[in-house]
Amino acid sequence: MPYKRLMWIAWPAFLAAAVLEMMVFAVLDPESLSLLGSRLNWSREAVYTVTFFIFWAMMMTSSALTLLLSLSSREINQHVRR
């Protein structure tokens, strides 16, 4: 059962992160990005990869919170007692 819930979190988050990545980089050029005032000297692929994993982590957090909020109080109490 825990793997099923993990997939309920990870798969929609993966899809949302992929769409967000496409939308962001349709507008921004990865080579024009800067961090703390200095230009990033990363390859395009590195920027795409790092930002994808950041987006995926953010979307997984959102999906996990949604799943948590969907649980009844009885289900939450059962998990706390274990």
C-alpha positions as CSV (number, residue, x, y, z in Angstrom):
1,M,0.0,0.0,0.0
2,P,2.8,2.6,0.7
3,Y,4.1,2.1,-2.8
4,K,0.7,2.8,-4.3
5,R,0.4,6.0,-2.3
6,L,3.9,7.0,-3.4
7,M,2.9,6.6,-7.0
8,W,-0.2,8.7,-6.4
9,I,2.2,11.4,-5.3
10,A,5.1,10.9,-7.7
11,W,3.4,10.3,-11.1
12,P,1.1,13.3,-11.2
13,A,4.0,15.4,-9.8
14,F,6.3,14.1,-12.6
15,L,3.7,15.1,-15.3
16,A,3.1,18.5,-13.8
17,A,6.9,19.2,-13.5
18,A,7.4,18.2,-17.1
19,V,4.7,20.6,-18.3
20,L,6.0,23.4,-16.0
21,E,9.5,22.8,-17.3
22,M,8.3,23.2,-20.9
23,M,6.3,26.3,-20.1
24,V,9.2,28.0,-18.2
25,F,11.8,27.3,-20.8
26,A,9.6,28.2,-23.7
27,V,9.9,31.8,-22.3
28,L,13.4,31.7,-20.7
29,D,16.8,31.0,-22.1
30,P,18.8,28.8,-19.7
31,E,22.0,30.5,-20.7
32,S,20.7,33.9,-19.6
33,L,20.0,32.9,-16.0
34,S,22.0,34.3,-13.1
35,L,22.3,33.2,-9.5
36,L,23.0,35.8,-6.8
37,G,24.0,38.4,-9.3
38,S,26.5,36.3,-11.2
39,R,25.9,34.4,-14.5
40,L,25.5,30.6,-14.3
41,N,28.2,28.8,-16.2
42,W,26.2,25.6,-16.5
43,S,25.2,23.9,-19.7
44,R,21.7,24.0,-20.9
45,E,21.2,20.4,-20.0
46,A,22.4,21.0,-16.5
47,V,19.9,23.9,-16.0
48,Y,17.1,21.8,-17.5
49,T,18.0,18.8,-15.2
50,V,18.3,20.8,-12.0
51,T,15.2,22.9,-12.5
52,F,13.2,19.8,-13.5
53,F,14.1,18.1,-10.2
54,I,13.3,21.3,-8.3
55,F,9.9,21.5,-10.0
56,W,9.3,17.8,-9.4
57,A,10.1,18.1,-5.7
58,M,7.8,21.1,-5.4
59,M,5.0,19.2,-7.2
60,M,5.5,16.1,-5.0
61,T,5.2,18.2,-1.9
62,S,1.9,19.6,-3.2
63,S,0.6,16.1,-4.1
64,A,1.6,14.7,-0.8
65,L,-0.2,17.6,1.0
66,T,-3.3,16.9,-1.1
67,L,-3.2,13.2,-0.2
68,L,-2.7,14.0,3.5
69,L,-5.6,16.4,3.5
70,S,-7.8,13.8,1.8
71,L,-7.3,11.3,4.7
72,S,-10.0,11.0,7.4
73,S,-9.1,11.7,11.0
74,R,-9.4,7.9,11.7
75,E,-6.8,7.1,9.0
76,I,-4.4,9.7,10.3
77,N,-4.8,8.4,13.9
78,Q,-4.0,4.8,12.7
79,H,-0.8,6.0,11.1
80,V,0.3,8.0,14.2
81,R,-0.2,5.0,16.5
82,R,2.0,2.7,14.4
